[in-house]
Amino acid sequence: MNVVCLQVFVSEASRHDGKLTYEWLLDAAKDLGIKGGSAFGTLAGFGRHGRHDAGFFELAGDLPVVVEFFAEAAIADQLLKVIAEAGLQLVYAKMPAEIGITA
């Protein structure tokens, strides 16, 4: 099945609407009918807000989290619209993907 892989990048401690942002994203995706999603923590990273490493105590809670979904392109676009309408400005990547089950 041809779908897209939608990755949304958030800070691990960021919150929206009373929840951790990655939890909010997972709930929003589920509400749209996306069948599954995962949130992955990182050990280190860099981006528009500089470099972050898990080894620095003072940066605890500031590491990137990648929230990933595989969905039809139209549903992924709906999720991006929900994110924007919620007032969140998040970096994302959307790539073509193929999913299946090994025989």
HUQUI-V19518 format. One record per residue. N is the residue number from 1. RES is the residue in one small letter. PHI is phi as a letter, one per 20 degrees, with the letter a starting at -180 (999 if undefined). Layout:
# HUQUI-V19518
n:N res:RES phi:PHI
n:N res:RES phi:PHI
This chain:
# HUQUI-V19518
n:1 res:m phi:999
n:2 res:n phi:e
n:3 res:v phi:b
n:4 res:v phi:d
n:5 res:c phi:d
n:6 res:l phi:d
n:7 res:q phi:d
n:8 res:v phi:c
n:9 res:f phi:d
n:10 res:v phi:c
n:11 res:s phi:e
n:12 res:e phi:f
n:13 res:a phi:e
n:14 res:s phi:f
n:15 res:r phi:c
n:16 res:h phi:b
n:17 res:d phi:l
n:18 res:g phi:n
n:19 res:k phi:c
n:20 res:l phi:f
n:21 res:t phi:g
n:22 res:y phi:f
n:23 res:e phi:f
n:24 res:w phi:g
n:25 res:l phi:f
n:26 res:l phi:f
n:27 res:d phi:f
n:28 res:a phi:f
n:29 res:a phi:f
n:30 res:k phi:f
n:31 res:d phi:f
n:32 res:l phi:e
n:33 res:g phi:n
n:34 res:i phi:f
n:35 res:k phi:f
n:36 res:g phi:a
n:37 res:g phi:a
n:38 res:s phi:c
n:39 res:a phi:d
n:40 res:f phi:d
n:41 res:g phi:e
n:42 res:t phi:d
n:43 res:l phi:e
n:44 res:a phi:a
n:45 res:g phi:a
n:46 res:f phi:b
n:47 res:g phi:a
n:48 res:r phi:f
n:49 res:h phi:d
n:50 res:g phi:n
n:51 res:r phi:e
n:52 res:h phi:c
n:53 res:d phi:c
n:54 res:a phi:f
n:55 res:g phi:f
n:56 res:f phi:e
n:57 res:f phi:g
n:58 res:e phi:f
n:59 res:l phi:e
n:60 res:a phi:g
n:61 res:g phi:n
n:62 res:d phi:d
n:63 res:l phi:f
n:64 res:p phi:f
n:65 res:v phi:c
n:66 res:v phi:d
n:67 res:v phi:d
n:68 res:e phi:c
n:69 res:f phi:c
n:70 res:f phi:d
n:71 res:a phi:b
n:72 res:e phi:f
n:73 res:a phi:g
n:74 res:a phi:f
n:75 res:i phi:f
n:76 res:a phi:f
n:77 res:d phi:f
n:78 res:q phi:f
n:79 res:l phi:f
n:80 res:l phi:f
n:81 res:k phi:f
n:82 res:v phi:f
n:83 res:i phi:f
n:84 res:a phi:f
n:85 res:e phi:f
n:86 res:a phi:e
n:87 res:g phi:n
n:88 res:l phi:e
n:89 res:q phi:d
n:90 res:l phi:d
n:91 res:v phi:f
n:92 res:y phi:b
n:93 res:a phi:c
n:94 res:k phi:c
n:95 res:m phi:c
n:96 res:p phi:f
n:97 res:a phi:b
n:98 res:e phi:c
n:99 res:i phi:c
n:100 res:g phi:a
n:101 res:i phi:c
n:102 res:t phi:f
n:103 res:a phi:e
